[in-house]
Amino acid sequence: MKSGRVMGMFLLGVAVLGWLLAAAFLGVQVVTREVTLPGALLGVFLVTLCFAVPVTGAGIFLVVRGKAEEQAFARARQERELLNMVLTQGKVSFSEAAIALNVSRDEVAALVRSLVGKQLFSGAVHWEKGWLYSREAAALYTERRCPNCGGELEIAGKGILVCPWCGAEIFLHRAQETTEGEFKDSGGSP
């Protein structure tokens, strides 16, 4: 979030301002001969050690953390936009998604894998042709037909169906394998 970066920049400014004020105050004390030069240098050292360094460190930490949070939020926004595109359009090419999200085709594939890993995407992906399909998992349970070519789907693993004809992979979240080797919905909508 921007608040972390703003607070970090504020702390950096406070550290610099505090150090400059302390140095100026001790410089005036040296000029008026109220403090000796070694005493003023000791004062500047103590202000630096006890105030400026910790506040600067906290400021740098907040700036770096704020930037990392911004990147994470941007990634989550891209994932949400991609998922919404697929859900509303039904069929989206990687190229269309890359243009809409202003990212590369490889980054779209990485977003898809991330959504699958988080169990947020339930549909079909044809990696070779670069297509994403939104398809109700319930229809795939009963039809067992590939949304790409119409071929009969085979179970490839828990929650994954594969078309042996065209290679499309269908990811079904919230699905669990029964003893008969068929998938059944474990509750909730896909």
C-alpha positions in Angstrom: 0.0 0.0 0.0 1.1 3.6 -0.5 0.6 4.4 3.2 3.7 2.3 4.1 5.8 4.1 1.5 4.5 7.5 2.6 5.2 6.8 6.3 8.7 5.5 5.4 9.4 8.7 3.4 8.1 10.8 6.3 10.4 9.0 8.8 13.4 9.5 6.4 12.5 13.2 6.3 12.2 13.3 10.1 15.6 11.6 10.5 17.4 14.0 8.2 15.6 17.0 9.7 16.4 15.9 13.3 20.0 15.3 12.5 20.4 18.7 10.7 18.7 20.5 13.7 21.0 18.7 16.2 24.1 19.5 14.1 23.1 23.1 13.7 22.3 23.5 17.4 25.7 22.0 18.4 27.4 24.1 15.7 26.0 27.2 17.3 27.1 26.0 20.7 30.7 25.6 19.4 30.7 29.1 17.8 29.5 30.7 21.0 32.0 28.7 22.9 29.5 27.1 25.2 30.6 23.6 24.0 33.9 22.4 22.8 34.4 20.9 19.4 35.0 17.4 20.8 31.8 17.8 22.9 29.8 18.9 19.8 31.2 16.0 17.8 30.2 13.6 20.6 26.7 15.1 20.6 26.4 14.7 16.8 27.6 11.1 17.1 25.0 10.4 19.9 22.2 12.0 17.9 23.2 10.0 14.9 23.5 6.7 16.8 20.4 7.1 19.0 18.0 8.9 16.7 18.9 9.3 13.1 20.1 5.7 12.4 17.0 3.9 14.0 14.5 6.3 12.4 16.3 6.1 9.0 16.3 2.3 9.3 12.6 2.2 10.1 11.9 4.6 7.2 13.9 2.5 4.7 12.1 -0.7 5.9 8.7 0.9 5.4 9.6 2.2 1.9 10.8 -1.2 0.8 7.9 -3.1 2.4 5.4 -0.6 0.9 6.9 -1.2 -2.6 6.6 -5.0 -2.1 3.0 -4.7 -1.0 2.2 -2.5 -4.0 3.6 -5.2 -6.3 1.6 -7.9 -4.5 -1.6 -5.8 -4.8 -0.9 -5.2 -8.5 -0.4 -9.0 -9.1 -3.7 -9.7 -7.3 -5.4 -7.1 -9.4 -4.1 -8.7 -12.6 -5.2 -12.1 -11.4 -8.7 -10.8 -10.6 -9.0 -9.0 -14.0 -7.9 -12.2 -15.8 -10.4 -14.3 -13.9 -13.2 -11.8 -14.6 -12.3 -11.8 -18.3 -12.5 -15.6 -18.5 -15.7 -15.7 -16.5 -17.5 -13.0 -18.5 -16.3 -13.9 -22.0 -16.2 -17.7 -21.7 -13.2 -18.0 -24.0 -10.1 -15.8 -23.9 -6.8 -16.2 -25.7 -3.6 -15.6 -23.9 -2.8 -12.8 -26.4 -6.0 -11.0 -25.7 -5.4 -11.3 -22.0 -1.8 -10.1 -22.4 -3.0 -7.0 -24.2 -5.8 -6.2 -21.8 -3.5 -6.7 -18.8 -0.5 -5.0 -20.4 1.8 -8.0 -19.6 3.6 -10.6 -21.7 2.0 -13.9 -22.8 4.3 -15.8 -20.4 3.1 -13.6 -17.5 -0.5 -14.5 -18.5 0.5 -18.2 -18.2 2.1 -17.5 -14.8 -1.1 -15.8 -13.7 -3.2 -18.8 -14.8 -0.9 -21.2 -12.9 -1.2 -19.0 -9.9 -5.0 -18.9 -10.0 -5.0 -22.7 -10.5 -2.7 -23.1 -7.5 -5.0 -21.0 -5.4 -7.9 -23.0 -6.6 -9.6 -19.9 -8.0 -9.7 -21.0 -11.7 -12.0 -23.8 -12.7 -12.0 -24.3 -16.4 -10.0 -25.4 -19.3 -6.6 -24.3 -20.5 -5.2 -25.2 -23.9 -1.5 -24.4 -23.4 -0.4 -25.0 -27.0 -3.1 -22.8 -28.6 -3.1 -20.3 -25.7 -6.8 -20.4 -24.9 -8.6 -20.2 -21.5 -12.1 -21.6 -21.3 -14.7 -20.9 -18.6 -16.9 -23.9 -18.2 -19.1 -25.0 -15.4 -17.5 -27.9 -13.6 -20.8 -29.6 -13.2 -21.2 -29.9 -17.0 -17.7 -31.4 -17.2 -18.6 -34.0 -14.5 -21.6 -35.2 -16.6 -20.5 -34.6 -20.1 -16.8 -35.5 -19.8 -16.3 -33.7 -23.1 -13.4 -31.3 -23.9 -14.5 -27.7 -24.4 -11.8 -27.4 -27.1 -12.3 -30.4 -29.4 -15.2 -32.4 -27.9 -13.0 -35.4 -27.2 -13.6 -37.6 -24.1 -11.7 -36.4 -21.1 -9.5 -38.6 -18.9 -8.6 -38.1 -15.3 -5.0 -37.0 -15.0 -4.8 -36.3 -11.2 -6.9 -35.0 -8.4 -8.9 -32.1 -9.8 -7.4 -32.3 -13.3 -8.9 -33.7 -16.5 -6.9 -34.0 -19.7 -8.1 -34.4 -23.3 -5.9 -37.0 -24.9 -7.0 -35.7 -28.4 -5.9 -32.0 -28.2 -4.0 -31.8 -24.9 -6.3 -29.3 -23.1 -6.2 -29.5 -19.4 -9.3 -28.8 -17.3 -8.8 -27.8 -13.7 -11.6 -28.5 -11.3 -11.3 -27.0 -7.8 -13.2 -28.2 -4.9 -13.3 -31.7 -6.4 -12.2 -34.9 -4.8 -11.7 -38.3 -6.2 -14.0 -41.1 -5.1 -13.2 -44.7 -4.8 -14.6 -45.4 -8.2 -12.2 -42.9 -9.8 -14.9 -40.4 -10.6 -15.1 -36.8 -9.4 -17.8 -35.5 -7.2 -18.4 -32.0 -6.0 -17.4 -31.6 -2.4 -19.7 -28.7 -1.8 -20.1 -25.2 -3.0 -20.2 -24.0 -6.6 -17.1 -24.5 -8.7 
